[in-house]
Amino acid sequence: MVANAARTPSGYLGGLPQGHSAPPRVVLGPGQSAYALIEALDAATDGSGACAGRAATALLVTAPDQRSSTSLPVAFAICADFAVHPVVASTAQP
């Protein structure tokens, strides 16, 4: 099963600041990093207990303006409301 994340400006866990609807363009120099917040419900919204994404072991991620993807391990079930928010520059060190 393939589940595509909805591209949304913000959600329960964060995203763009209030009042912003357009994602910023993030330009990275050598050694800099960025991130995009993803979120999903780990239970079916209909209360059935069914969750097709519970067996997922990886996320296939394609950075903006790129054609190649990277597989990343997933540590949670993706049952409903799968969303990704805009890429933002990171201040954390890798």
Phi and psi in degrees as GROMACS dihedral restraints (atoms count N, CA, C in turn):
[ dihedral_restraints ]
;  ai    aj    ak    al  type     phi  dphi    fc
    3     4     5     6     1  -114.3    20    10
    4     5     6     7     1   128.5    20    10
    6     7     8     9     1  -118.5    20    10
    7     8     9    10     1   124.4    20    10
    9    10    11    12     1   -94.0    20    10
   10    11    12    13     1   132.5    20    10
   12    13    14    15     1   -74.9    20    10
   13    14    15    16     1   137.5    20    10
   15    16    17    18     1   -71.4    20    10
   16    17    18    19     1   136.3    20    10
   18    19    20    21     1   -87.5    20    10
   19    20    21    22     1   114.4    20    10
   21    22    23    24     1  -129.1    20    10
   22    23    24    25     1   150.0    20    10
   24    25    26    27     1   -71.0    20    10
   25    26    27    28     1   -28.4    20    10
   27    28    29    30     1  -162.9    20    10
   28    29    30    31     1   170.5    20    10
   30    31    32    33     1  -159.4    20    10
   31    32    33    34     1  -157.3    20    10
   33    34    35    36     1   -59.4    20    10
   34    35    36    37     1   -37.9    20    10
   36    37    38    39     1   -95.5    20    10
   37    38    39    40     1    -9.9    20    10
   39    40    41    42     1   147.1    20    10
   40    41    42    43     1  -155.7    20    10
   42    43    44    45     1   129.7    20    10
   43    44    45    46     1  -147.6    20    10
   45    46    47    48     1   -67.7    20    10
   46    47    48    49     1   149.2    20    10
   48    49    50    51     1   -61.6    20    10
   49    50    51    52     1   153.8    20    10
   51    52    53    54     1   -49.9    20    10
   52    53    54    55     1   133.4    20    10
   54    55    56    57     1    89.9    20    10
   55    56    57    58     1    -7.7    20    10
   57    58    59    60     1  -101.8    20    10
   58    59    60    61     1   132.8    20    10
   60    61    62    63     1  -119.1    20    10
   61    62    63    64     1   -19.7    20    10
   63    64    65    66     1  -101.8    20    10
   64    65    66    67     1   129.5    20    10
   66    67    68    69     1   -68.8    20    10
   67    68    69    70     1   145.4    20    10
   69    70    71    72     1   -73.8    20    10
   70    71    72    73     1   153.4    20    10
   72    73    74    75     1   -82.4    20    10
   73    74    75    76     1   126.2    20    10
   75    76    77    78     1  -108.0    20    10
   76    77    78    79     1   118.0    20    10
   78    79    80    81     1  -111.9    20    10
   79    80    81    82     1   124.3    20    10
   81    82    83    84     1  -108.6    20    10
   82    83    84    85     1   139.5    20    10
   84    85    86    87     1   -95.0    20    10
   85    86    87    88     1   177.1    20    10
   87    88    89    90     1   -55.2    20    10
   88    89    90    91     1   131.7    20    10
   90    91    92    93     1    81.4    20    10
   91    92    93    94     1    -6.3    20    10
   93    94    95    96     1   -87.3    20    10
   94    95    96    97     1   160.5    20    10
   96    97    98    99     1  -136.2    20    10
   97    98    99   100     1   166.5    20    10
   99   100   101   102     1  -143.7    20    10
  100   101   102   103     1   167.2    20    10
  102   103   104   105     1  -146.2    20    10
  103   104   105   106     1   160.7    20    10
  105   106   107   108     1  -130.1    20    10
  106   107   108   109     1   129.5    20    10
  108   109   110   111     1   -79.2    20    10
  109   110   111   112     1   130.5    20    10
  111   112   113   114     1  -115.8    20    10
  112   113   114   115     1   151.8    20    10
  114   115   116   117     1  -151.1    20    10
  115   116   117   118     1   156.1    20    10
  117   118   119   120     1  -161.9    20    10
  118   119   120   121     1   159.7    20    10
  120   121   122   123     1   -85.7    20    10
  121   122   123   124     1   141.3    20    10
  123   124   125   126     1   -99.2    20    10
  124   125   126   127     1    20.7    20    10
  126   127   128   129     1  -144.7    20    10
  127   128   129   130     1   152.7    20    10
  129   130   131   132     1   -66.3    20    10
  130   131   132   133     1   141.3    20    10
  132   133   134   135     1   -73.2    20    10
  133   134   135   136     1   -16.8    20    10
  135   136   137   138     1   -90.9    20    10
  136   137   138   139     1     2.5    20    10
  138   139   140   141     1    76.7    20    10
  139   140   141   142     1     7.3    20    10
  141   142   143   144     1   -76.2    20    10
  142   143   144   145     1   -19.5    20    10
  144   145   146   147     1    85.3    20    10
  145   146   147   148     1    -7.1    20    10
  147   148   149   150     1   -74.9    20    10
  148   149   150   151     1   137.0    20    10
  150   151   152   153     1  -151.9    20    10
  151   152   153   154     1    98.2    20    10
  153   154   155   156     1   -65.4    20    10
  154   155   156   157     1   -27.9    20    10
  156   157   158   159     1   -86.5    20    10
  157   158   159   160     1     2.8    20    10
  159   160   161   162     1   -64.6    20    10
  160   161   162   163     1   -28.0    20    10
  162   163   164   165     1   -89.4    20    10
  163   164   165   166     1     1.4    20    10
  165   166   167   168     1   -63.0    20    10
  166   167   168   169     1   138.3    20    10
  168   169   170   171     1  -118.0    20    10
  169   170   171   172     1    -7.7    20    10
  171   172   173   174     1  -153.7    20    10
  172   173   174   175     1   156.7    20    10
  174   175   176   177     1  -111.6    20    10
  175   176   177   178     1   136.9    20    10
  177   178   179   180     1   -98.6    20    10
  178   179   180   181     1   113.4    20    10
  180   181   182   183     1  -112.6    20    10
  181   182   183   184     1   130.6    20    10
  183   184   185   186     1  -120.3    20    10
  184   185   186   187     1   117.9    20    10
  186   187   188   189     1   -68.1    20    10
  187   188   189   190     1   154.1    20    10
  189   190   191   192     1   -54.5    20    10
  190   191   192   193     1   141.2    20    10
  192   193   194   195     1    64.0    20    10
  193   194   195   196     1    20.3    20    10
  195   196   197   198     1  -118.3    20    10
  196   197   198   199     1   159.3    20    10
  198   199   200   201     1  -112.3    20    10
  199   200   201   202     1   -18.1    20    10
  201   202   203   204     1   -97.1    20    10
  202   203   204   205     1   150.5    20    10
  204   205   206   207     1  -115.8    20    10
  205   206   207   208     1   161.0    20    10
  207   208   209   210     1  -124.9    20    10
  208   209   210   211     1   138.0    20    10
  210   211   212   213     1   -92.1    20    10
  211   212   213   214     1   126.8    20    10
  213   214   215   216     1  -120.9    20    10
  214   215   216   217     1   142.3    20    10
  216   217   218   219     1   -64.8    20    10
  217   218   219   220     1   146.2    20    10
  219   220   221   222     1  -112.1    20    10
  220   221   222   223     1   140.4    20    10
  222   223   224   225     1  -117.5    20    10
  223   224   225   226     1    17.4    20    10
  225   226   227   228     1  -150.6    20    10
  226   227   228   229     1   160.1    20    10
  228   229   230   231     1   -79.2    20    10
  229   230   231   232     1   141.5    20    10
  231   232   233   234     1  -112.7    20    10
  232   233   234   235     1    89.2    20    10
  234   235   236   237     1   -98.0    20    10
  235   236   237   238     1   -35.8    20    10
  237   238   239   240     1  -161.2    20    10
  238   239   240   241     1   162.0    20    10
  240   241   242   243     1    51.9    20    10
  241   242   243   244     1    43.9    20    10
  243   244   245   246     1   -72.1    20    10
  244   245   246   247     1   120.1    20    10
  246   247   248   249     1  -141.2    20    10
  247   248   249   250     1   151.3    20    10
  249   250   251   252     1  -127.0    20    10
  250   251   252   253     1   139.0    20    10
  252   253   254   255     1  -106.0    20    10
  253   254   255   256     1   165.5    20    10
  255   256   257   258     1   -54.9    20    10
  256   257   258   259     1   149.0    20    10
  258   259   260   261     1   -69.3    20    10
  259   260   261   262     1   134.7    20    10
  261   262   263   264     1  -132.0    20    10
  262   263   264   265     1   154.1    20    10
  264   265   266   267     1   -66.6    20    10
  265   266   267   268     1   146.4    20    10
  267   268   269   270     1  -108.5    20    10
  268   269   270   271     1   143.7    20    10
  270   271   272   273     1  -100.6    20    10
  271   272   273   274     1    -5.4    20    10
  273   274   275   276     1   -76.1    20    10
  274   275   276   277     1   148.5    20    10
  276   277   278   279     1   -89.9    20    10
  277   278   279   280     1   137.0    20    10
